[in-house]
Amino acid sequence: MNFGFTEEQDLLRQEVRKFLDAHCPLEEVRKLMETPDGFSRALWKQLGELGWVGLTISEVHGGAGLGWVDLVVVLEEMGATLFPSPFLATTIAAAAIREAGSAAQQARWLPSLADGSCIASLAFLEPSDRWDAADVALAGRAQGKGVVLSGEKVQVLDAPSADLFVVAFRSGDAVSLAVVERSAAGVTVEATPSIDQTRRVGRVRFENVAVAADAVLADANEATLGRVLDLATAAVTAELLGAAGAALQITVNYTKERKQFGSPIGRFQGVKHPLAEMLVDVESAKSILYYAAWCLDERDPDAARAVSLAKAYASEAFARIGVDSVQLHGGVGFTWEYDPHLYLKRSKWARPAFGDSDFHYDRAIAIGEQ
Amino acid sequence: MDFHFTPEEEAFRSEVRSFLDENLPAGANTSDPAFIAEWTRKVRAKRWVGFSWPKEVGGGGGSIMQQVILKEEMAKRKAPPLGICFMGLAWVGPAIIQYGTEAQKQRFIPDILDGKYQWCTGYSEPGSGSDLASLNCKCVREGEEYVVNGQKIWTSIAMWSKWIILLVRTDPTPVSKHDGITCLLVPMDTPGITVRPIKNMSGGSMFAEVFFDNVRVPVENRLGEEGQGWQVTVSALAHERSSIAEVEGLRRKLEELKELARKSRKNGPRQPSGIYSGALEDDGIRRRIARFEAKIEGMRFNGMRALTKQLRGEPLGAETSINKLLRAELEVALGEIALEMQGSAGHLEREVDGGRWQRFALSWPEVVIGGGTPNIQKNIIAERVLGLPKD
């Protein structure tokens, strides 16, 4: 029994942190979020060269072949500095191709995802706003051996910069996944600006988009899609908890500096106690997430319940931490200049992303009742 | 990260399980004193009483992982405790092993392991609760004796104890309040000791006030050096290390709560047939229960993170205080929701499940306040982990 990170994982964390501190501190994030792309192509290229984009892609396809526990380490660090990049989107799309694609399909797409030359994203959510694999409704009409897709996806991560979409669709009773290039006829992408400027999402419309048979992922079904969503949810939770921990830390730092009534405000229990509660929530949610990531890597049957408990707990905690960290900063917390608002805004994206607390609490109980 | 156990650890787990199969059959009456006496004799023979203590003093010399496995398996089967001298096993024994003289070890340790009598703990005073180090119980040395005058309070099971581990002030004007405190081991039948039980809100009496009026204690009954009492206490309490048993207890409680929620009709949606579904189908109730599940799992894996640090020989971080805080919150909240789900009958003494939830909902202060109040735990986390200035 061992519930800690390995030396390699600790080292990976340090390297990512060093890289982000050097190349993308919050001042840089603030500059990037004002640009049309919202991220730095140069840094993205470096990330590909460092082997981090392909972290979880297998070695035969040019990746590092690491697991979800390793990914958690990297995403916590990226979340902490609100690092803007299509890393999360591309990692999730790669997981979908790995979980549901045939060997040939994996060999066709994964190498270009691993080196960062192709930005990809999972197009899952529809205007119905349901995160269940069973609720996918985008129509896939059979045509020859392939399908024709018609419908709309929303909240697609990094859609504005994506080159490739992995699209969930339904034909009859079956749910499936298709790989569609952004440049395919009938695909239109519309950016839908978020109050979180460090995160880009968009609406993707499919109007009679023809997909060849070999671009429909061979093993895509409700079960594999369910697992992809669990992997994605764990990844989102890792990034979210990295951000929550950072919001706590900047607030702690501020309350040690800021003096009122003759002493640092962090001395007062009215300030101390909410900060202690934040730590309890961040650490406890992290503990569940680490277990969930391990379950996912081991394909343990407890994975889905663990993922849902982690996301539910973390979403609620971050929402409160976002608000409390603004509040504990007092007047300056309301300014553009200070950083708490950046985290507060991130929490507004993270709370519903891949299912909010209500959704995941219900799911955890439902799994337990089965 | 790896949750698998080694073959040796699995073998030990099987040993514990077969012992339980044999000695704790389903339906065993664990409130029967004869059964408990027999059980205690058997677990003592296995050396599972004081399992973590060194073999030289009569303990089991169990490794950390073995201790975890033993606690887990026992808690899963709702087994009776391993040994009946609760405070003796929890902190008096560890303190004596660490600070006691050879004579003290020989005199007390075997009796604690055999459960010959109970120990109680004289730490808190009317003026020293959360701020324990401000304690003021007077103690003056006269030749080969100490003379104690003062009062203790919240002393659990004082009325049934033969001995008390007592903190007294031997230096009334110390440089720091943590200095000048001394630890004494005192027989409860010493002349001058008066015990007055305190009736608590559930109607019973678990703790008492203890008064000391010129109580004379031989110097040989001092544990550690004069003025070293604070250190003796703190390091002994640190032996209360993992929260494994508490987490297993809470997990079981959660299952019972879900059972109650399935059968309770409170707020359950009305079906077209006119029948009401269980409270677990009510969004509010169900999600509150799911939140408890998340927090209990949080505690469980916080505990494992702490355990891993321990196994690697790293210092413990915030995990212990975090789990104490979560446990306090859960103990209160589980009792509250159980009564709420019983609706109008929630306040009735024994209408539902023989009143066990009512007893549960009135017993939390012992756990929640006893080990340091939640607010004190928050101070500890804020100051020691987040590094905020002391108040």
Interface residues (C-beta under 8 A of the other chain):
Chain A: M1 N2 F3 G4 F5 T6 V69 V252 T255 K256 S263 P264 G266 R267 F268 Q269 V271 K272 H273 L275 A276 E277 L279 V280 E283 S284 A285 S287 I288 Y290 Y291 A293 W294 A306 L309 A310 A312 Y313 S357 D358 Y361 D362 A364 I365 G368 E369
Chain B: M1 D2 F3 H4 F5 E9 M65 V68 K258 L280 D283 R286 R287 I289 A290 R291 E293 A294 K295 E297 G298 M299 R300 F301 N302 M304 R305 L307 T308 K309 L311 R312 A318 E319 I322 L325 L326 N375 Q377 K378 N379 I381 A382 E383 V385 L386 G387 L388 P389 K390 D391
